[in-house]
Amino acid sequence: MRKQADKTHGLLSIIREGKAMSRGQQLRLTIQLSIPAIVAQLSSIIMQYIDAAMVGSLGAAPSAAIGLVSTTTWLFGGLCSAAATGFSVQVAHRIGAGDMSGARKVLRQALTATFIFSLLLATTGSAISGSLPHWLGGDAAIRKDSSLYFLIFSLFLPALQMNFLAGSMLRCSGNMRIPSLLGVVMCVLDVVFNFFLIFPSRTWHMGEISFFIPGAGLGVGGAALGTVAAEAVVALILMWYLWKRSAELRLSGEHGSFRPTASTLKKALHIGLPMGIEHIVICGAQIMTTVIVAPLGVFAIAANSFAITAESLCYMPGYGIAEAATTLVGQSIGAGRRELTRSFSRITVGMGMAVMGIMGAVMYAAAPQIIGLMTSVEEIRTLGVQALRIEAFAEPMFAASIVAYGVFVGAADTLIPCLMNFFSIWAVRLSLAATLAPSLGLQGVWIAMCIELCFRGFIFLLRLFRGKWIK
């Protein structure tokens, strides 16, 4: 693993040093950065699968309780991610320009600014947790558990913010290996914590041997606690590595101010604010989708939540490649290498479409097994399989929008992509979903989503190949 990391560092140094880079070297570097990022993204999704499967074993109501607020948790998590990216893209540009001291200066300011931001989010989330399930139209039977889940999630947002910031900084420096490895560790910890927190104490029998397994029996609350505890542990490890071990960004032994400057904050807002708005647009649309789905019943809510979690198995590789695209484009922009920037953008988008196209085919074929892992309720399984098979056809174009967005982020071009997402989701997806849901039920909602994702991929490809995003 160390040898592979050295090879990656060597290829990244070619960007910074202005040397010629062959197409083979570009492709090899893209793959070397993408694979760890994909592993990290998949680990995150596996963690969601674990939560869904463990809670799903308790019945439809607990699953629906988490599903009701899942889009809102993604909204708050997305805002934390946008805040981190606003600073990490600046770090990528500084590293690409060979300015390591400037990169560490941005990092110190980012630690202060993002922590304060996450405290504000935590306060907001805690304040609305009691009313949120009612606002979303959830059944009275699941509101208490939904509120509890969102409250616990909100209280630990500062830990999640530090997790995102440290991981994003390391990835933009070219270190995909450590965030990927710790993503797997987080997944394992989530299993362990959930195992003891969700279920009550019980006795396992293996032949003539019996084992007493202690458990807290917290149900939905245990699932929330298990997840945030895993995130907090990994955040501490990532921050330690960033502070002590990162070759480019190590702060240990170096003195400097942690007070954010106006220029750094302005750049962070220029990059991160449109991304935050974009997350609000997408997650707001998902919340509106939940409102559209909620009248269809508990089975539809649970099936919609499971199908979204299951589909993420397909699109998370695209997000992993998008992270590699952000690093490659960001460092190429910082080094002032326009043609290399254009080349990396096309390589990463093409790779994302190919990978997600294959994943879509797998999802279509294995939909019954995938949904079956999360629930044994037949009504939920039937609806979930139908949704996944509709969505499978949109995966290549969905990849185009995901990875192209990562390219634009690396170039600090986030405003226009935000507006594109806003138009596509609100004008196309929601209008179609509201039209089709009354007659086609959950299937209509997912047909609308499939059409919208294909449209979004097309307009992102159009902008990518026009090249006006390169500055």
C-alpha positions as CSV (number, residue, x, y, z in Angstrom):
1,M,0.0,0.0,0.0
2,R,2.9,2.4,0.8
3,K,4.5,1.6,-2.6
4,Q,1.2,2.4,-4.3
5,A,0.9,5.7,-2.4
6,D,4.4,6.7,-3.5
7,K,3.5,6.0,-7.1
8,T,0.4,8.2,-6.8
9,H,2.5,11.0,-5.1
10,G,5.0,10.8,-7.9
11,L,2.4,11.2,-10.6
12,L,0.8,14.1,-8.7
13,S,4.2,15.8,-8.5
14,I,4.3,15.8,-12.4
15,I,1.2,18.1,-12.3
16,R,2.8,20.5,-9.9
17,E,6.2,20.5,-11.6
18,G,4.7,21.3,-15.1
19,K,6.2,18.2,-16.8
20,A,4.6,16.5,-19.8
21,M,2.1,13.8,-18.8
22,S,1.1,11.0,-21.2
23,R,-2.5,9.8,-21.6
24,G,-1.5,6.5,-19.9
25,Q,-0.1,8.3,-16.9
26,Q,-3.3,10.4,-16.6
27,L,-5.5,7.3,-16.8
28,R,-3.3,5.5,-14.3
29,L,-3.4,8.4,-11.8
30,T,-7.2,8.7,-12.2
31,I,-7.6,5.0,-11.4
32,Q,-5.2,5.2,-8.5
33,L,-7.1,8.1,-6.9
34,S,-10.6,6.8,-7.8
35,I,-10.3,3.3,-6.4
36,P,-9.7,4.3,-2.7
37,A,-12.3,7.0,-3.1
38,I,-14.8,4.5,-4.4
39,V,-14.0,2.1,-1.5
40,A,-14.6,5.0,1.0
41,Q,-18.0,5.8,-0.6
42,L,-19.1,2.2,-0.7
43,S,-18.1,1.8,2.9
44,S,-20.5,4.7,3.7
45,I,-23.3,3.0,1.8
46,I,-22.6,-0.3,3.4
47,M,-23.0,1.5,6.8
48,Q,-26.4,2.7,5.6
49,Y,-27.3,-0.8,4.5
50,I,-26.3,-2.1,8.0
51,D,-28.5,0.4,9.7
52,A,-31.4,-0.3,7.4
53,A,-31.1,-4.1,7.7
54,M,-30.8,-4.0,11.5
55,V,-33.6,-1.6,12.0
56,G,-35.6,-3.4,9.3
57,S,-35.6,-6.6,11.3
58,L,-37.6,-4.7,13.9
59,G,-40.5,-4.2,11.5
60,A,-42.0,-1.6,9.0
61,A,-42.6,1.2,11.6
62,P,-39.0,1.6,12.8
63,S,-37.8,1.6,9.2
64,A,-40.3,4.2,8.2
65,A,-39.3,6.3,11.2
66,I,-35.8,6.6,9.9
67,G,-36.8,6.9,6.3
68,L,-39.1,9.8,7.1
69,V,-36.1,12.0,8.2
70,S,-33.4,10.5,6.1
71,T,-33.6,13.3,3.5
72,T,-33.3,15.9,6.1
73,T,-30.2,14.2,7.6
74,W,-28.7,14.2,4.1
75,L,-29.5,17.9,3.9
76,F,-27.6,18.8,7.1
77,G,-24.8,16.5,6.2
78,G,-24.6,18.0,2.7
79,L,-24.2,21.5,4.3
80,C,-21.3,20.2,6.4
81,S,-19.7,18.7,3.2
82,A,-20.2,22.0,1.3
83,A,-18.5,23.9,4.1
84,A,-15.5,21.6,4.1
85,T,-15.2,21.7,0.3
86,G,-15.2,25.5,0.3
87,F,-11.8,25.3,2.0
88,S,-10.4,22.0,0.7
89,V,-10.6,23.2,-3.0
90,Q,-8.5,26.2,-2.0
91,V,-6.0,23.8,-0.5
92,A,-5.9,21.8,-3.7
93,H,-5.2,24.9,-5.7
94,R,-2.4,25.9,-3.3
95,I,-0.9,22.4,-3.4
96,G,-1.1,22.4,-7.2
97,A,0.8,25.7,-7.2
98,G,3.4,24.2,-4.9
99,D,2.4,26.6,-2.0
100,M,2.4,24.1,0.9
101,S,2.6,26.8,3.6
102,G,-0.4,28.6,2.1
103,A,-2.3,25.3,2.1
104,R,-1.7,24.8,5.8
105,K,-2.7,28.4,6.4
106,V,-6.1,27.7,4.8
107,L,-6.5,24.5,6.8
108,R,-6.0,26.3,10.1
109,Q,-8.7,28.8,9.2
110,A,-11.0,26.0,8.0
111,L,-10.8,24.2,11.3
112,T,-12.2,27.3,13.1
113,A,-14.8,28.3,10.5
114,T,-16.3,24.9,9.9
115,F,-16.5,24.0,13.6
116,I,-18.5,27.2,14.4
117,F,-20.7,26.5,11.4
118,S,-21.4,22.9,12.6
119,L,-22.3,24.2,16.0
120,L,-24.9,26.5,14.4
121,L,-26.3,23.5,12.4
122,A,-26.4,21.3,15.5
123,T,-28.4,24.0,17.4
124,T,-30.8,24.4,14.5
125,G,-31.3,20.6,14.1
126,S,-31.9,20.0,17.8
127,A,-34.5,22.9,17.9
128,I,-36.6,21.5,15.0
129,S,-36.2,17.8,15.8
130,G,-39.5,17.6,17.8
131,S,-41.6,19.2,15.0
132,L,-39.8,17.8,11.9
133,P,-41.8,14.5,11.5
134,H,-45.1,16.4,11.7
135,W,-43.9,18.9,9.1
136,L,-43.0,16.0,6.8
137,G,-46.4,14.4,7.1
138,G,-45.3,11.3,9.0
139,D,-47.8,9.0,10.6
140,A,-48.3,9.7,14.3
141,A,-47.1,6.2,15.2
142,I,-43.6,6.9,13.9
143,R,-43.1,10.5,14.9
144,K,-41.5,9.9,18.3
145,D,-38.8,7.6,16.9
146,S,-38.2,9.9,13.9
147,S,-37.7,12.9,16.3
148,L,-35.3,10.9,18.5
149,Y,-33.2,9.8,15.5
150,F,-32.9,13.3,14.1
151,L,-32.1,14.8,17.6
152,I,-29.2,12.4,18.1
153,F,-27.9,13.0,14.6
154,S,-28.0,16.8,15.1
155,L,-26.2,16.7,18.4
156,F,-23.2,15.0,16.8
157,L,-23.0,17.3,13.7
158,P,-19.7,18.9,14.9
159,A,-18.1,15.4,14.9
160,L,-19.5,14.8,11.4
161,Q,-18.1,18.2,10.2
162,M,-14.6,17.4,11.4
163,N,-14.9,14.0,9.7
164,F,-15.8,15.6,6.4
165,L,-13.2,18.4,6.7
166,A,-10.3,16.1,7.6
167,G,-11.2,13.6,4.9
168,S,-11.7,16.3,2.2
169,M,-8.4,17.9,3.0
170,L,-6.5,14.7,2.8
171,R,-8.2,13.8,-0.5
172,C,-7.5,17.2,-2.1
173,S,-3.8,16.7,-1.1
174,G,-3.9,13.5,-3.1
175,N,-4.1,11.1,-0.1
176,M,-7.1,8.9,-0.8
177,R,-5.7,5.9,1.0
178,I,-6.2,7.0,4.7
179,P,-9.8,8.3,4.3
180,S,-10.7,5.1,2.4
181,L,-9.2,2.9,5.1
182,L,-10.9,4.7,7.9
183,G,-14.2,4.6,5.9
184,V,-13.9,0.8,6.2
185,V,-13.1,1.1,9.9
186,M,-16.2,3.3,10.4
187,C,-18.3,0.7,8.8
188,V,-17.0,-2.1,11.1
189,L,-17.5,0.1,14.2
190,D,-21.1,0.9,13.1
191,V,-21.8,-2.8,13.0
192,V,-20.4,-3.4,16.4
193,F,-22.1,-0.4,18.0
194,N,-25.4,-1.2,16.4
195,F,-25.2,-4.8,17.5
196,F,-25.2,-3.8,21.1
197,L,-27.3,-0.7,21.0
198,I,-30.3,-1.6,18.8
199,F,-31.3,-5.0,20.2
200,P,-32.1,-6.0,23.8
201,S,-30.0,-8.6,25.7
202,R,-30.5,-12.1,24.3
203,T,-29.1,-15.6,24.3
204,W,-27.6,-17.2,21.3
205,H,-27.6,-21.0,20.9
206,M,-25.0,-22.8,18.8
207,G,-25.7,-26.5,19.3
208,E,-25.3,-27.2,23.0
209,I,-23.4,-24.0,23.6
210,S,-25.2,-20.8,24.7
211,F,-23.9,-17.3,24.6
212,F,-25.4,-14.3,26.5
213,I,-25.3,-11.2,24.3
214,P,-25.8,-7.9,26.3
215,G,-27.8,-5.2,24.6
216,A,-29.3,-1.9,25.3
217,G,-32.5,-2.5,23.3
218,L,-32.7,1.1,22.1
219,G,-34.2,0.3,18.7
220,V,-34.2,3.4,16.4
221,G,-32.3,5.5,19.0
222,G,-29.6,2.8,19.2
223,A,-29.2,2.9,15.4
224,A,-28.6,6.7,15.6
225,L,-26.2,6.3,18.5
226,G,-24.2,3.6,16.8
227,T,-23.8,5.6,13.6
228,V,-22.7,8.8,15.3
229,A,-20.4,7.0,17.6
230,A,-18.6,5.4,14.7
231,E,-18.4,8.8,12.9
232,A,-17.0,10.4,16.0
233,V,-14.2,7.8,16.5
234,V,-13.1,8.1,12.9
235,A,-13.2,11.9,13.0
236,L,-10.7,11.8,15.9
237,I,-8.4,9.5,14.0
238,L,-8.6,11.5,10.8
239,M,-7.9,14.8,12.7
240,W,-4.9,13.2,14.4
241,Y,-3.5,12.0,11.1
242,L,-4.1,15.4,9.4
243,W,-2.4,17.2,12.4
244,K,0.6,14.8,12.8
245,R,1.2,12.7,9.7
246,S,0.1,14.4,6.5
247,A,3.1,15.2,4.4
248,E,1.5,18.2,2.8
249,L,-0.8,19.5,5.6
250,R,0.8,18.5,8.9
251,L,0.3,21.3,11.5
252,S,2.2,19.8,14.3
253,G,5.2,21.9,15.3
254,E,4.1,24.8,13.1
255,H,2.8,28.1,14.5
256,G,0.1,30.1,12.8
257,S,-3.2,31.8,13.3
258,F,-6.5,29.9,13.4
259,R,-8.5,33.1,12.9
260,P,-10.3,33.1,9.5
261,T,-9.3,35.9,7.2
262,A,-11.8,37.8,5.0
263,S,-10.1,36.7,1.8
264,T,-10.2,33.0,2.7
265,L,-13.8,33.2,3.9
266,K,-14.8,35.0,0.7
267,K,-13.2,32.3,-1.4
268,A,-14.8,29.6,0.7
269,L,-18.2,31.2,0.3
270,H,-17.7,31.6,-3.4
271,I,-17.1,27.8,-3.7
272,G,-19.1,26.4,-0.8
273,L,-22.2,28.6,-0.8
274,P,-23.5,27.5,-4.2
275,M,-22.7,23.9,-3.1
276,G,-24.7,24.4,0.0
277,I,-27.6,25.8,-2.0
278,E,-27.3,22.9,-4.3
279,H,-27.5,20.5,-1.4
280,I,-30.6,22.4,-0.1
281,V,-32.1,22.2,-3.6
282,I,-31.5,18.4,-4.0
283,C,-32.4,17.5,-0.4
284,G,-35.3,19.9,-0.4
285,A,-36.6,18.1,-3.5
286,Q,-36.1,14.8,-1.7
287,I,-38.0,16.1,1.3
288,M,-40.8,17.2,-1.1
289,T,-40.6,13.7,-2.6
290,T,-41.1,12.4,0.9
291,V,-44.1,14.6,1.2
292,I,-45.5,13.2,-2.1
293,V,-44.8,9.6,-1.0
294,A,-46.0,10.0,2.6
295,P,-49.8,9.8,1.7
296,L,-49.1,6.5,-0.1
297,G,-48.7,4.8,3.3
298,V,-46.1,3.3,5.6
299,F,-45.1,0.6,3.1
300,A,-44.4,3.2,0.4
301,I,-42.3,5.3,2.8
302,A,-40.2,2.4,3.9
303,A,-39.8,1.1,0.3
304,N,-38.8,4.5,-0.9
305,S,-36.2,4.8,1.8
306,F,-34.8,1.4,1.2
307,A,-34.7,1.9,-2.6
308,I,-32.8,5.2,-2.2
309,T,-30.3,3.4,0.1
310,A,-30.0,0.5,-2.3
311,E,-29.6,2.7,-5.4
312,S,-26.7,4.5,-3.6
313,L,-24.7,1.2,-4.1
314,C,-24.7,2.2,-7.8
315,Y,-24.1,5.9,-7.6
316,M,-21.5,6.0,-4.8
317,P,-18.7,4.8,-7.2
318,G,-19.6,7.9,-9.2
319,Y,-19.1,10.1,-6.2
320,G,-15.8,8.4,-5.5
321,I,-14.6,9.2,-9.1
322,A,-16.0,12.7,-8.7
323,E,-13.7,13.2,-5.6
324,A,-10.7,12.1,-7.7
325,A,-11.9,14.5,-10.4
326,T,-12.0,17.4,-7.9
327,T,-8.4,16.6,-6.8
328,L,-7.0,16.2,-10.3
329,V,-8.8,19.3,-11.7
330,G,-8.1,21.4,-8.6
331,Q,-4.3,20.7,-8.7
332,S,-4.2,21.1,-12.5
333,I,-5.9,24.5,-12.2
334,G,-3.6,25.5,-9.4
335,A,-0.6,24.5,-11.6
336,G,-2.0,26.6,-14.5
337,R,-2.3,23.6,-16.8
338,R,-5.4,24.2,-18.9
339,E,-5.1,21.3,-21.4
340,L,-4.3,18.8,-18.6
341,T,-7.4,20.1,-16.8
342,R,-9.6,19.4,-19.9
343,S,-8.1,16.0,-20.3
344,F,-8.7,14.9,-16.7
345,S,-12.3,16.1,-16.9
346,R,-13.1,13.9,-19.9
347,I,-11.2,10.8,-18.5
348,T,-13.0,11.0,-15.2
349,V,-16.5,11.6,-16.6
350,G,-16.1,8.7,-19.1
351,M,-14.9,6.4,-16.4
352,G,-17.8,7.3,-14.1
353,M,-20.4,6.7,-16.9
354,A,-18.8,3.3,-17.6
355,V,-18.7,2.1,-14.0
356,M,-22.2,3.3,-13.1
357,G,-23.6,1.8,-16.3
358,I,-22.3,-1.6,-15.2
359,M,-23.6,-1.0,-11.7
360,G,-27.0,-0.2,-13.1
361,A,-27.2,-3.5,-14.9
362,V,-26.2,-5.3,-11.8
363,M,-28.8,-3.4,-9.8
364,Y,-31.5,-4.3,-12.2
365,A,-30.7,-8.0,-12.1
366,A,-30.1,-8.2,-8.3
367,A,-32.9,-5.9,-7.2
368,P,-34.9,-8.6,-5.3
369,Q,-31.8,-9.7,-3.4
370,I,-30.6,-6.2,-2.6
371,I,-34.0,-5.1,-1.1
372,G,-34.4,-8.5,0.5
373,L,-31.2,-7.8,2.6
374,M,-32.9,-4.9,4.2
375,T,-36.5,-6.1,4.9
376,S,-38.5,-9.3,4.9
377,V,-41.9,-7.4,4.6
378,E,-43.2,-8.6,1.2
379,E,-45.2,-5.4,0.4
380,I,-42.0,-3.3,0.9
381,R,-39.9,-5.6,-1.1
382,T,-42.2,-5.5,-4.1
383,L,-42.3,-1.8,-4.2
384,G,-38.6,-1.4,-3.6
385,V,-37.7,-3.8,-6.5
386,Q,-39.9,-1.9,-8.9
387,A,-38.3,1.4,-8.0
388,L,-34.7,0.0,-8.4
389,R,-35.4,-1.5,-11.8
390,I,-36.8,1.8,-13.1
391,E,-33.8,3.8,-11.8
392,A,-31.3,1.4,-13.3
393,F,-31.8,2.9,-16.7
394,A,-30.7,6.4,-15.5
395,E,-27.4,5.4,-14.0
396,P,-25.0,6.3,-16.8
397,M,-26.4,9.8,-17.2
398,F,-26.6,10.2,-13.5
399,A,-22.9,9.4,-13.5
400,A,-22.3,12.2,-16.0
401,S,-23.9,14.8,-13.8
402,I,-22.1,13.5,-10.6
403,V,-18.6,13.4,-12.0
404,A,-19.0,16.6,-14.1
405,Y,-20.0,18.3,-10.9
406,G,-16.9,17.1,-9.2
407,V,-14.9,18.5,-12.2
408,F,-16.6,21.9,-11.8
409,V,-16.0,21.9,-8.1
410,G,-12.2,21.4,-8.7
411,A,-12.3,24.4,-10.9
412,A,-14.1,26.4,-8.2
413,D,-17.0,26.8,-10.7
414,T,-20.1,26.0,-8.6
415,L,-22.7,28.6,-9.2
416,I,-24.0,27.7,-12.6
417,P,-24.0,23.9,-11.8
418,C,-26.1,24.8,-8.8
419,L,-28.6,26.6,-11.0
420,M,-28.7,23.7,-13.4
421,N,-29.5,21.3,-10.6
422,F,-32.2,23.6,-9.3
423,F,-33.9,23.8,-12.6
424,S,-33.6,20.0,-13.4
425,I,-34.9,18.8,-10.0
426,W,-37.6,21.3,-9.3
427,A,-38.9,21.9,-12.8
428,V,-38.6,18.3,-14.1
429,R,-38.5,15.8,-11.3
430,L,-41.0,17.3,-8.8
431,S,-43.5,18.4,-11.4
432,L,-43.5,14.9,-13.0
433,A,-43.6,13.1,-9.6
434,A,-46.6,15.2,-8.4
435,T,-48.4,14.4,-11.7
436,L,-47.6,10.7,-11.8
437,A,-47.9,9.7,-8.1
438,P,-51.7,9.8,-7.7
439,S,-52.2,7.4,-10.6
440,L,-49.0,5.3,-10.5
441,G,-48.1,5.4,-6.8
442,L,-44.4,4.9,-5.9
443,Q,-43.7,3.8,-9.4
444,G,-44.7,7.2,-10.8
445,V,-42.3,8.9,-8.4
446,W,-39.4,6.8,-9.6
447,I,-40.3,7.2,-13.2
448,A,-40.1,10.9,-12.7
449,M,-36.7,10.6,-11.1
450,C,-35.3,8.4,-13.9
451,I,-36.4,11.0,-16.6
452,E,-35.0,13.9,-14.6
453,L,-31.6,12.2,-14.0
454,C,-31.2,11.6,-17.8
455,F,-32.0,15.2,-18.5
456,R,-29.6,16.4,-15.8
457,G,-26.8,14.3,-17.2
458,F,-27.3,15.7,-20.7
459,I,-27.1,19.3,-19.6
460,F,-24.0,18.7,-17.5
461,L,-22.3,17.0,-20.4
462,L,-23.1,19.9,-22.6
463,R,-21.5,22.3,-20.2
464,L,-18.5,20.1,-19.7
465,F,-17.6,19.9,-23.4
466,R,-18.2,23.6,-24.1
467,G,-15.3,24.2,-21.7
468,K,-16.4,27.6,-20.3
469,W,-16.0,26.4,-16.7
470,I,-12.1,26.4,-17.1
471,K,-10.8,29.7,-15.7
